[in-house]
């Protein structure tokens, strides 16, 4: 058998293809060095997809888990003004189900001008009838349903009186006082307007929830609490709780509390205040969770933004949820992210996202969800290709339950673009990209079916020293948001997590309260949820509660390994009983150092090696990985989110006997080439920038099935030329005239005036003959070049694939080509940007929404009339690349 050709050999094969030059007369080659080099860089993306047969459904070892409503992506479903009715609710639910969405989260918001007569008050009998209709239809359509325990956000409304309003701390007559924050519910729907609830008041949340008691029990899967966006930082019960927790009266330290005096003492008093505030908000969330369970609901909580320990707040819920806000500047070749279409400030931080997934892993929650694609780009400029790497980045961070942000209810009689929410992304049936959304939804569903199965397989627990954040003399509460990472950036904890990720070392974060619930399991640490970890890592911790260190000593004496970066923490947080607690910490440190189970090093890599953590050293330079265990081995989700491509043997951190490769884009599965080297397993992996793959490993036995076929380029790319016929088949405001052209360019340049305002789909058609001198190839890669924005491809009347994200390639078998008269049809869908631009140029009043109405990504008045035309359609060049199959060397599995 022939050996596998390396990446360098593959490039040499491209440069010097075997045999004489072969280029038929009816094809020409574009010699552009730039385009040619980009093709060479991206072409390896093709090899993981080509000629892998779909396995039989009964081959459970080589099949996907069942796709369920839970594994499909969900979406936030805004109800403007609660102006909903059963026929339109059913229509939208059916459209979402057909598009591959698995469930909805109902969030009522402000209304629409001119439709006030349709509004329904929140929680009224008629509103509950609408909710019941959705619940019944959800069961019929196999769609899940969640709802926010409020309208808009955060919790609040007409049931919140002066006793329970949100409050701010003030200094009055030299004493600590408070005043109402004056904050009202943001984006409230009719019947939900009113003051915001105090998020630290246990009596307040109990009073608030009584307004929801009359909902039918279990009518939805989960209740939802949005990100912490309350304004207040005080509760009247706080001084008593403070004294109970810390042993002294905050009112005796008014000067220090307001920033006067010794900075260290000021910081200690404020640290105790922050810890008290955190405990009171945790009580608030726990009361809401308890109410949810008593009424037959799960609880889904976005803890971020809160001035508490995020890990404890996330883990209080059944489904901890993070969010992506803004967009990431991925270095993937061909990935588009322009300055004018982003806010220039917000970028999702996967290290912050891991707080939610870590809470889920450590406490045994199956799901970690993410509000996904919030303000990914400017309105009407979000493509599926822009969404995929952001979703992949969340998968790598441990998220396994994507919830789109979002879908706005709109009645069928509303003129285009219908009813809209003020913040993107626009994921609704009126957007042209809805046509190809099922392609992305199928991808997400396959990934999540894997990532929701089995259990996480991480080796290290990374302690989050929130007390080091809290020891700060400035301001009052500290809010740990996703919108800014100043609270995290540059700190030893963040650096340690980043280094561990770069080393391919799976890890979860853990809080003081969660450490207190850990137990010994041999030489491993058993987390509260039952997962086993090899070691606990303290990342240059400065201050630690003595009770936490006492628990760490207990774990070490029971056989657990403790990794210390730099040195042991030498001080305790807060002011109460300071010297007593310092003495306790000192004794614990001495005992820990005598345990023989502590390793102190400056280098994270050295600590990882001391723990014998099972690192995946192939990660880095844009290649990310997350590993989960299944009954017979492990699953690896691998994504390339940078410029790096892989073409070679990759060593796995966990030995196995055989490996399958699973492609979540196409659903194809095949047995990979694998081998043993120095006691480790190596698998041959080919992955290009923008791609993602799943490995399924088997600890014992050689899995049987179709081999994963690897390919290489067998000759020069061939430019497809001739007469293109472009027919507009779906979209609006009206269908432009058909176009016949010898060159590919944006249809805004090629077509009539209607084409300049068109949002929808056009079919590109060309006829060509098979290259007569290239009959020996095994298959072909169709490189579509620049696609704006997604494409479905048919050859000779048969669908052969779709391209909706980088790389924009479709592969097909050589037998698909006829000798002559091949018909290639490519249906390309663009953005809605040009159509909305046209409305604004003509002064059409479509922004008719109440409250904030509709703003741009920088929260300024929205005006698309100033936009340039968005390139649309198939820009090309379109190329055919001949492929040859590659076989594995003798003795290799696969």
N, C-alpha and C positions, 0 to 999 in steps of 0.2 A: 504494500500500500504506500501511497505517496505521503510525504511528510506535510504537515501544515505549513503554509507559507506565512512568514512573519509580516508585520506591517511594512518593514523596509523592502522585503521581497515583493510584497504587493505593489508598492510604489514603483519598483524597478519593472515589474510586469506591465504596469501602465505605460511607463516610458518606452519600453521595448517589447511590445506585444509579440507573441510567437507568430511565425509565418510572415508572408509578404503583406504589405499594406493592403487593407481591404476597405474600400470606400465606394459604394455604388453611386451611380450617376445622380440618382434622385435624392441624395443626401449631401449636405455640405457640412463642413466643420468650421466653427467659429474659433478663430485663433486667439481670442482675448485671453491674455495671460492671467488676468485677475479672475475671470469667471472659471477658467480651466483649473486654476489652483484651488479655488473654492470648491469646485466639484471633487477634486482629488481629496481634499481634506474631509469632505462630507460623505464620500462614497462608501466608507466602511459602515455607515448606517444601514446600508442595504443588506450587508452580509448576514446580519442577525435575523432577517425576515425571510430570506429567499428559500423556497422549496422545502418548507417544513410542513409535513402533512398534519392535518388536524387528527388528534387521537380519537379513538372510540370513546363514547361516553362511559362505557362500563370499565374502562381502564382507569380506576380511581387513583392510581399512583401518578398517572399522567393526565389529569383532568382538573379543571378549575372547580373550586367550591361552588355550591349553588349560589346563584345571584338572588339576593333577597331585597326587600325594600330597605332594610338596614344597610346593606352593602352599597346600594345606589346612593348617589349624591342627593341631598335634600336642599331645600331653598327656603329662605325667609320670604313670606308672602304678606306683603303690606296690604292693608285694607283701607284705602283712603276714605275718611269720613264714615267708615263702616257702611258705605253705600253699596251693599252687596245684595244679590238676590239669588235664589236657588238655580235658575237656568244658567246664569253666568258663572256661578261657582262650579257647577257640574262641568260646564264647557272648559273652564280653565283647568280643573283637576284632570279631565280626560286628556287635554293637550299635554300636561306635564307628565302624566303616566306614559303617554305615547312617546315622549321625548326621552324617557329613561330616568326620570326623577323619582326618587323613592319616598319622599315625604315633604311636608310643608310645616313651617312654623308661622302661625298667624300673629301678626303684630299690627293692630289698628293704629292709624296715624291721622293727621289733619285731613280735611276734606278738599273738595274740588268746587270751585266757584261755578255756579249755575246748576249744580246737582244737589243742592241742600235738601230738596224734597225727598231725596232717596236715603238720607242719612238715618242711621239707626243708633240710638244711644247704647253705649257700652254696658254690658251686663244686664240689659233690659230683657224681658221675656222674648221679644222678637229677635234680639241679638243671639240669645241662647238657642233659638230655633235655627238660626243660620249656622251656628257652631255645630249643632246636632246634625244638620244636613251634611256638613263637611265630614263629620265623623262617620256618618252612615255611608257616604260616597267613598270615603277613604277605605272603608272595609270592602266595599264592592270592587274598588279598583286596586286593592292591595297597596294603598298609600298610607304612610304614617302621618300623624298629625300632632304637632306640639302647639303651644300657645304661650305668649308672654303674659305674666301675671300683672298686666298693666296695659295701658296704651302708651305709645311712644316710649319714653324712658326718662329717668329711672322710676322706681315705684313711687306712686303718689296719685292724687286725684281728689275728688270732692269729699271723700271719706276722711281726709286728713285735716283735722282741726288744729287750733293753735297749740294744743298740748303736745302734739307729735310731729310738728314741723321740723324741717332741717334747720340746724343752728350753727352759728359761728361763735367761737370764743372771742371775748373782748376783755379789755381791762377797764374797769369802772370803779371810780373812787378808790383806786389803789388795790382793788380786789379782783378776783377772777369772776367774770360775768359772761353773759351770752346774749345773742340777739338772733332773731330769725334770719336765715340767709336770704329769704325772699325768693328762692328758686321755685319756679313752677315746672310742671311736667313738660319736657321738651317734646315737640311734635305730637302733642296729645290729640286723640280722636274725640268726637262728640261723646259726652258722658264720662270722659276720663280726665277732663281738665281739672286743675287744682294744684295745691301746693305739694311739694316733694316731701316724702316721708323721711324722718330722721333715721339714718341707716345704722345707728348705734343704740336704738331704743328697742328693747325686747317687748315692752308693753305696746310700743307703737306698731310693730310688725304683727303682733297678735291681733290688735284692733283692726288693722288694715285688712288682714286676710279674712275677717268675718264677712266682708263684702263679696267674697268669692265662694262662700260656703254653699250657696244655693245652686252652683253648677253641678250637673250630674256627675257623680263620682266616676273617675276613670275615663271621662269622655275623650281625653287626649292622652297621648303617650307620656308627655312631659310638660311641666311648667318651665318657663324660661326667665332668668334674671340676666339682663344685659350688663355690659361692662359698667364698672363703678364710675358714674359721672355725677354723683351727688356733690353739692358745694360745701356742705357742712363739715365741721371737725369737733363737734361738742355735743354732749348729752347731759342733761341735768343730773343723771345718776352717776356720772363719771367720777366725781370726787370720792364718793363712797366706795366705788369699785376700785379706784386707785389705791385707797388706803388698805382695802382688803388684800390686794395683790402685793403691795410693796412695803407695807408696815409703817408708812408715814403719811402725813396729810399734805396733799399738793398745795392746799391753801396756805400752808406755812412757808411755801417757797415761791411766792408770787413773783418776786424780782427775778429769780433764776428762770422761772417759767417764761417770763417775757424777755429773756435774753440778757439780763444784767448780772454781773459778777464773774467769778472764775469760769473760763470757758469749759473746763472739764466738768465742773459741777453743773453748769447750764446744760451741757450735753447729756449728763446722767439723768437729770430731772426730765428732760424732754424724751429721753429714751424710755423711761418708765411711763410717761404719758402715752407715747406711741404704742408701747406694748399693751397698755390698758385699752386704748382705742381699738387696737387690733382684736383684742379678746371680745370687746363688746360688739364689734361688727361680725365676728365669727358666731357669737350667740344669735345675732339677728338672722344670719344665713342658716344656722342650724334650726332655728324655729321655723323658717320658711320650708326647709327640707322636711322637717317633721310633719308640717301641715300637708305638704305634697303627698307624703307616704300615707298619711291617714285618709286622704281622699282618693287614693288609687293612682297617683301620678308618680313618675320619676321627676327628678330635679336636674335641670341643666343650668349651669352657672358660669358666667364670665367673671372671674375674680379680678382680672387685671384692672388697674386703676385704683384699686382699694389700698388704703393705708394699713394693710395687715400682712400677715405672712401668707403670700399667695399659695404656697403649697398646702397649707391647712384649709384655706378657703376653697381652692379647687377640689380638694379631696372630700370636702363636706358634701358635695353634690354627687349624684349618680353618674352624670356625664359632665366632666370638666371641659370647659370650652375656651379656647384662645381665639385670636382673630388675626387676619392679615390686613394691614392698613397701609396703602401705598403700593409701591412696586420695587422690585429688586433689579439692579443693573447687571443682569447676567451677561457674561462674556461669551455666550454661545454664538458662534458664527451664524449670521442670518437672522438673529433675534433682534427685533426692533423695539427701541425704547427712546423716544425723543423727548427733549427737555420741555417742549411746549405742551406735551400731553400728560405730564406728570406734575406733581406739586413741588418737586425739587427738595422736599424735606423728609417725607416719611418713607421708610423702607422696612419691610417685615424683617424681624430678627428671629431666626430659628432658635437661638439660645433662649429667648424669652418664651417662644412657643413651647419649649420643652418643659416649662413649669407645669402646664396643663397635662401633658402626656406623662410626665414623671409622677404627678399626683395620682393619675389613673393607674400607672404601673405599680407604684409602691403600695397602694391601698386596694388593689385587686379589681379596679373598674375595667370593664371590657372595652369601653369606648372613650376616646378622647376626641372631641369635636373641634371644629374651627369654622368661625364665620369667615368665609373665604371670598377674596376678590373685591373687598371694600376699597373704593377709589383706586382700582388697579390702573386705570387711565382716565382721561377726560371722558365725559359722556359720549356715547355713540362711537367711541374709538377703541373699544376693547375687542380683541379678536381671541379666538380659541388658542391660537399659537402663543399669545401673550399669557394666557391663563395657565397653560400646562406646566411650565417650570415652577410657577409659584405653588401650584398644587403639589408637584413633586417635592419641593423643598419642605412643605408641611409633612408629607409622608415620611421624609427622612428624619423629621423632628419627632416622630412618634404619633402623629395625628392619623386617625383612621376613620373619621366620620366627617366628611366635608359637607358644609351647609353654605350654599351660595348666598351672596349678598348682591342682588336678590331679585325677586319677581314681584311686580306691582300689579294687583288686581285692576282690570280695566274692563268695563262692559263692552259688549260687542258693538253697541251703537256709538261709542266714543270715536271721534275722528282720529286718524293717525297723527302722532305716535301713541295716542291713548293716554291713560293716566300713568304718571311716573313718580318715582321717589326722587328726592333731591340729590342723592348720592349714588354714584355708579357702584357696581356695574349693572347694566340693563340686560337682564336675562329673562326675556319674556317673548311670547309668541309673535309679537309685532316686530321684533328685531329680525333682520334678515338672517343673522347667524343662528337663529333658532332651527333653521333647516338642517344644519350640520351639528347642532348641539348633541344629538343622540350619539355621535361618534365619540365625543369627549366623555359623555356620561357612561358609555360602555367601558371606556378605558378606566375611569374612576371606579366603576363598580367592580371590575376585575381586580384592580389593585386592592381595594378595600375588602373584597372577599378574602384575599390572602391576609391582609394586615389586621383583620378582625378575628382571624382564626388562630388557634394555638395560643401562645403567650409570649411576652417579651423575653429576650434572652440577653440581658445586660449583666456585666460582671461587677461593676463598681457603683457604689452610692456616693454621691458628691454632696457634702453638707453645705447648705446655704446659710451662711452666718448673717442673718438679717439684723442681728444686734450690731454688727459693724456698720450697717447703714443707719440704724437708729441713733447711734452715738454721734450726734451732730448738733452743734449749738444753734444752727440756723433754722428759722421758720418753725412751724408747728408739725402738722402731719406730713408724712412722706407718701406720695402716691406712686405706686409701681405700675406704670402704664405700658402699653404697647406702642403708643404714639410717639414716645421718646424714650431713649434708653440711657439717659444720663445717670440714672440710679444704678445702672449695671455696668456701663462701658468703662473699661480700664481697671475694674476691680479684680483682685486675685481670683474670685469665683468665676467671673466671666472668662478670664484668661485660661483658667484650668479647664473649663468646659470646652473652650475652643481648641485647646491642645489635645484633650482626650478625643474630640471628634476628628481632629486631623490625624491622630494615631489609629483611627478605626476602632476605638475602644468604647463599646457600648456602656452607657452610664445613665443613671437617673438621679435627680436631685432629691434631697430628703431634708425635712425640717426637724426642729427640736422635738416637737410633739410626736412626730412619726418615729424618730429614733427611740423615744420612750416606749413605743409599742413593739420594737424589734425583739427578737429572741434568737438564741443560738440554735443552729442546726448542724451539728458536727463542727467543722471549721468554717462554715458559712454563716452569713447573717440572714435570718428569715424576716422579711419585711411584713408589715401588718396584713398585706393582701396575700401572703403565702409565697411570693417569689424569693429565690435564694440568690444572694450576692456574695462575691468572693471577698470584698473588703469595703471599708468605709474610708473616704478620703477627706481630710480637712485641709482646705486650700488657703494657707497663710492666714489663718483665723486669728484675729486680735482679741476678741472678747467672746466668751461663751458662758452660758448659764452653768453654774456648778452642778446642777442636777443633770444636765445633758452630759457633762464629762463623767459624772458618776455612772451613768448608764453605759457610756462608751467603755469605761473600765470593766463593768460587768460583762459586756460582750467580749472584750479582749480576754478576760480571765476564763471565759467559756470557750475560747479557741478562735474567736474571730480575729481577722487581721485589720489593723488600723494603720492607715497611711497618712503621714503628716508632711505637708509641704512646708519647708522652711523651719519652723519650730512650733512647739506646742503653744496654744494660747495661754497667756500669762495673766489675763485680767478678766473681770466679770463685767457685765453691763449694769447700768442703773446705779441708783444711790442707796436704796434701802438696804440695811444690814450689810453695808459695803465690806467692812473688814472681816466680818464673819464669813461672808461668801468667798472672799479672796482666800482665806485660810482653807476653806473646803476645796477650792479649785487646786490650790497648791498640793494638798494631800492626794487628791485624785491624780494629778500629773505624776507624782512620785510613784504611786502604785502602778499607773499605766506603764511607765518606763521599766518597771521591774517585771511586767507580765511576759515579756519575751515575744509579744505579738504586735509590736509597734515598729514601723519603719519610718525614719525621718530622713528626707532627702529634699534638695532644692528642685530637682528635675522631676517633672511629671512623668517623663518617659522612664526614669529609673524607678519611680514608684509603681508604675504599671507593670514593669518587668518583675519587680519584687512580688507583686500579687499574682504573677503568672496569668494575667488577664489575657483572654483570647481575642487578640486584636486582629483586625482585617487590614493588613498593611498596604493593600492595593488602593486604599482611598487616598484622597488628596488631589489638589489641582483641579477642583471641580467635580471629581468623582465622589459621590456620597453613597452611604450604605446604611441600612438598618436591618437587624437580624431578629427573627422570631423563631421559636421552637415549635415544631409540630410532633405528632406522635412518633414518627419514624426518622426525624432528622430536623432540618431547619429550612426556613425560607429567608432568602436575602432579597430585599428590594434595593436595586442599584440604579442610580440616576447620574447622568453626566450633565452638570449644570455649568460647565465652563468650556474652555477650548480643547481640553485634553480628550484624545481618543485612545481607546485600549484595543490592542490587537496582539494577543499573546497569552501565555500561561499566567494564571493568577492563583496565588496561594491563598487557601481559605484558612481562617483562624480555627475552625472546628473540623476535625477529620471526618471523612465520610467514605463510603464505598462507591457511590455513584451520584450523578447530578443530572437534573433536568433543567433546561432553559425554557422559560415561559415568557411570551411576549404579550404584555397586556394591551398593546395597541391593536393587534390582529387576532389575539386569542390562540395563536399557534404555540405548540409545545413539542419539544424533542429532547432526546437524551444527549447530553453534552459530551464532548471529549474530555476525559479526566485521567489523571495519573497520580501515582504516589511518588513523592520525592522527600527523602529524609524524614519519613514518618508523617508527613503532611500531605493533604490532598491538593492537587492543582487542577484547575479547570481552564479550558481554553475559552477565552471571552473576547468578543468583538463588540464594541459599543462606541458610538459616535456622539459628539456634542449634541445635546438636546434629547438623546434617547434615554429610555429606561427599560430595564429588564428585571425579571424575577428568577432567582435560582431556587430550585427545590432540591435539597440534598437528602440522602438516605444513609443513615448510620450503618446499616447492615444490608447485605444483599445487593445484587446488581439488578437494577430496575430494567425491565424490558420494554421496548417500544421503538418507534421511529427515531432514527438518529437526527440530531440537530445538524442540518447541513450548512457548512460554511462555504463561502464563495470568495472569489477574487475577480477583479476586473480582467477581462480577456482581450482587451483592445482599447483603442481610443474612443472617447465619447463621440457620438455622431449627432450633429445638429439636425433636427427634424424641420425641413423646410417645405414650402408649398403654399397652397391657397387655403387659408383658414376661413371658415364660415362661422360667424358669431351670431347666435340667435338668443334673444332675451326671453326667458321662459317663465319667470316668476318674480314678482316684486312690484314696486311702484315708485312714484305715483302713477306712471303708465309705462307700458313696455316700449322701449326705443325701437327704432328700425333696425333690421338685421344689418350686419357688417360683413363684407368680404374684403380680406386684406392679405398681403404677402408678408406683413411684419406684425409682431406682437408688441403691443404697448397698452397703456391704460385705456380702457374703453371711454374714459372722459376725453381722451385725445382723438380717438378713432371715430367715435360716434356722433350723433346729432345732439341737439340741445337737451333732449330727454335723457340721453345717456349721462349728461353732466349732473343730473339731479337724481339719477336712478339708484335705488337700493334694492338689491335682490340677486338673482342668479341668471347667468348667461351660459349657454352651451357652446363650447368651442369644438368644431369638427374639422378634421383633416383626413385625407386619404393618402396612403403610402404603400410601397412595396417592401417586402422583406429584402434586406441586403443579401444579394445572391452569394457573396463570398464569405458570409458569416453563418453558415448553416451548422457549424460544429459547436456553437455555444450551447450552454445548458439553460440559459435564461437571459432575461433583460431587466435592466433597471431603467425606469422612466423617470428622469430628473425633470421636474416641472419648472425649475428656476425660481423666479420671484412670483409668488402666488399672493394675491390680495382678495380674499383672505383664507379661504378653504376650498378644497376641490374634491369632487368625486369623479372617478375615472372608469370609462367603459371602453373595451376593445372588442370590435366586431360584435357589438350588441350585448356583450357580457360584462358585468361589473368585475373589475380586477383590483379595486382598492380605492382608498381615499387618502388624502394628504391634508391634514389640518394643523400640523405643528412642524417645527424644524426637527429633522430634515424633510423637505417636501419631495419625497420620492415614493414611487410605487414599483413593486417588483412583480414580475410575472414569468411563467414558464415559457421556454422557447416554442413549445407546441401551440401557444396561443396565437402566434403570428402565421398568417397565410403567406404563400409565395407572392401574391399580388392582391391589390384591392383591399388592404387593411383599412378599417375605419376606426379612428381614434376620436372619442368624444370625452370632453372634460367639462364638467359643470362647476363653475366657479362662482362663489358667493362673496359679495363685498360687505363693507361696513354700512351702517345707516348714516354716516357722517354727511355725505353729499346731499342726501334728501333733507336732513334737518337744516343744513346750510341754506338750501333753497327756500325752505319755509321762512327762515329769518331774513333772507334777502328780499322776499316778497312781503314781509311784514305780517305774516300769518300769526295770529295770537293763539298759540298752542300752550303757552305757559300760563295755566289758569288755576293753579293750585294755591291753597291757603297757606298761612303761616310763613315759612321760609320760601315758599313757592319753588323755584328751581334755580340753582346756582352752579357755577363752574367749579373746577377742581380746587381753585383757590378761594372758594366761598365768595366770589364776586358775581355780579349779575351775568347770567349766561347769554352769550351772543355768538352764534355760529356764523353770522354773516361775514365775519372777519377771517374765517378760516380759508386756507388754500384748499383747492379740490384734493380729495384723498384719492391716490392712485387706486384703480379698481380693475379686477379681472386677472387674466393670465398675462403677466409681463414677460415671462420666459427668461432666457431661452429654454426651449424644450429639447432635451437630448435623450437619446437612447444609449445605454452603456451595456456592452456585451459582458456576460458573466460566465465564469466557469466554476463548477463545484470543486471543493477541496476535501480530501479525505485525511483521516488521522493516521499517524505513524503506527507501525506494528506494535502491538502490546498495549495500546492506549484504549481505554473504555470509550465507546461511542463510535 
